[in-house]
Amino acid sequence: MSSFLKKQGAGFYVNILAVIAAVAALITMVMCSTISEGDALNSFTLLVTGAVAGILLILAALYASNRFGNYDFVSTIAVMAAVALFSAVICGIIMSRILLISGLFSWNSKNMVGWQVFYASVTSIVCYVVSIVLMIIGSFMKTVR
């Protein structure tokens, strides 16, 4: 295990941080959908499937770069697909929350449950964006020394 960790470059650790941010985003997305039955995400199963597939693609990119070396095609395509999936999940969350957001910022500002759902949704979106940025940064670094 020690030799494995010594062999890893900075890109590996940045991508591990991207996985951690994506898992946090997935957890907060599940929380924002289950706070209130009336505020559940519209296509919750599809969003969770996309998020889990994105996390698995990041892990596949890490495995491929350890197996085939730095800057291989498999890890590049896996990271690009993970970025696309996370972007689609962000879009799905925003599309499901449009009416809630418009109500909270106009006529329904006293809806405390709605604000909790909004804050959890924003936290999830921010975690997905952080994960995307970390993946982009990590794709320019060496993952194996």
Solvent accessible surface area in square Angstrom, and as a share of the most:
residue,aa,sasa,rsa
1,M,175,0.78
2,S,69,0.45
3,S,86,0.55
4,F,78,0.33
5,L,77,0.39
6,K,145,0.62
7,K,93,0.39
8,Q,0,0.00
9,G,6,0.06
10,A,58,0.45
11,G,0,0.00
12,F,19,0.08
13,Y,93,0.35
14,V,21,0.12
15,N,7,0.03
16,I,57,0.29
17,L,93,0.46
18,A,0,0.00
19,V,18,0.10
20,I,104,0.53
21,A,14,0.11
22,A,0,0.00
23,V,60,0.34
24,A,38,0.29
25,A,0,0.00
26,L,29,0.14
27,I,95,0.48
28,T,21,0.12
29,M,0,0.00
30,V,55,0.32
31,M,99,0.44
32,C,0,0.00
33,S,8,0.05
34,T,95,0.55
35,I,67,0.34
36,S,27,0.17
37,E,171,0.77
38,G,73,0.70
39,D,29,0.15
40,A,48,0.37
41,L,7,0.04
42,N,126,0.65
43,S,47,0.30
44,F,64,0.27
45,T,106,0.61
46,L,126,0.63
47,L,9,0.04
48,V,38,0.22
49,T,79,0.46
50,G,10,0.10
51,A,0,0.00
52,V,61,0.35
53,A,34,0.27
54,G,0,0.00
55,I,17,0.09
56,L,107,0.53
57,L,49,0.25
58,I,0,0.00
59,L,76,0.38
60,A,45,0.35
61,A,3,0.02
62,L,8,0.04
63,Y,143,0.54
64,A,3,0.03
65,S,4,0.02
66,N,32,0.16
67,R,161,0.59
68,F,127,0.53
69,G,27,0.26
70,N,47,0.24
71,Y,127,0.48
72,D,20,0.10
73,F,168,0.70
74,V,80,0.46
75,S,12,0.08
76,T,63,0.36
77,I,107,0.54
78,A,7,0.05
79,V,14,0.08
80,M,120,0.54
81,A,36,0.28
82,A,0,0.00
83,V,34,0.20
84,A,61,0.47
85,L,54,0.27
86,F,0,0.00
87,S,51,0.33
88,A,60,0.47
89,V,4,0.02
90,I,23,0.12
91,C,73,0.44
92,G,18,0.17
93,I,0,0.00
94,I,69,0.35
95,M,130,0.58
96,S,23,0.15
97,R,6,0.02
98,I,85,0.43
99,L,153,0.76
100,L,26,0.13
101,I,54,0.27
102,S,59,0.38
103,G,5,0.05
104,L,2,0.01
105,F,130,0.54
106,S,76,0.49
107,W,202,0.71
108,N,46,0.23
109,S,54,0.35
110,K,170,0.72
111,N,44,0.23
112,M,128,0.57
113,V,71,0.41
114,G,0,0.00
115,W,44,0.15
116,Q,103,0.46
117,V,0,0.00
118,F,29,0.12
119,Y,132,0.50
120,A,12,0.09
121,S,3,0.02
122,V,62,0.36
123,T,62,0.36
124,S,0,0.00
125,I,34,0.17
126,V,81,0.46
127,C,27,0.16
128,Y,0,0.00
129,V,70,0.40
130,V,65,0.37
131,S,0,0.00
132,I,21,0.11
133,V,72,0.42
134,L,37,0.18
135,M,0,0.00
136,I,81,0.41
137,I,77,0.39
138,G,1,0.01
139,S,49,0.32
140,F,161,0.67
141,M,70,0.31
142,K,120,0.51
143,T,13,0.07
144,V,20,0.11
145,R,200,0.73
